[in-house]
Amino acid sequence: MVDIKKEIEDWLTSGTDTKEDVLDLVWTIKEEDNLIIAEHPKIPFVLYIRIGDRFVRLIVSTGMDTALLDPQQRLDIYRKLLILNDRIDLVKFVISGVDEEIILKVDLDKSTLVKDEFRDAITGIVASLYMMVKEFQLEEEFNRRVTERIISMVQEKMNEGATTADLLAFLTKKVGLDNNTAQRIIDEITKKKEYQAEYQ
């Protein structure tokens, strides 16, 4: 019997980072029981993959909570999400949790799942997220969050002992930044860390 969890981990980690295909990227993964947490700096979200008895569920958090919005705002958002759901295949926008956060979700049949279907699901999530960003005119906020994710990944690597050369390689090869932009990000993070250390 196929171990679908191991197969998914192989699909996510056996790429070369040389093409634009989402499954040619080398994702960083973490495991928690039947949950795989996957991320890559070129992909603007953290991908949560829950392995159930019958389905493999892909979940992406948008960070957009709607519970405290006034009723008219919520109605407008929900209407737009329903229209988006009708325009896209496979991926669906849903409201989840007490904060009524907007998340993207795909359920895939565990017994028949193959690499191409898994690739289509991730590609669909990327496309759907960009459609939502455009629909809600969130380009500035979206870009800010992507930048914050990259900075957070650099800081994590620094905390793990990565050298400046390691960080430069990560930002240029993995993220796709030019050398000057990459160096500027490293310099700013380094200065911030030095400042914080000095005043602790």
C-alpha positions, 0 to 999 in steps of 0.5 A: 500500500502506498504511503501517501504522506511519504509520497507528498513529502518526496514530491515537495522536496525532490525538485531542483529549484530551476523551473517555475513548476511548483513541484520543481521547487525544493520546499522546506517541510515540517511534520506534526503527526498527520500534518505537513507544513510546507513553505518556499520563499517564492510561494506567497503562503505557508501550505498546511497538508492534513492527511486524513483517513479518506482525504488529503486536505490542503489549507492556506491561511490568508490572515483575513478575519471577518468576525469583527467587521460590520454586517455590510462589510461582511456581506460584501466580502462573502458575496465576492468570495462566493462569486470567486468560488464559482469562477475557480475549479478545485480550490474553494474559499471558506470561513473558518474558526471563531475569528471567521478567517478566510482560508483556501481549501482543497480536498483531494481523494487520498486513494487516487491522488497522483503527483499531477493532481497535487501540482494542480491543487497547489497551482490553483491555490496560487492563482486563487490567492492572486484573484482574491488579492486583486478582487479586494485590492490588497496588493500593497498588503499582500506585498508587505506580507510576502516581504515579512515572510522572507525577512522572517525566513532570513532571521530564522536562518541567521538564528541557526548560524547561517553565514552572510554567504549562506543568506546571500545564496538563499535570497538570490537562488531561492527567492530570486532577488538580485545581489544588491537587494539581497545584500541590503536586506541582510544588512538591515536585518543585521543592523536591527539585530545588533541594535536590539542586542545592544539595548537588551 
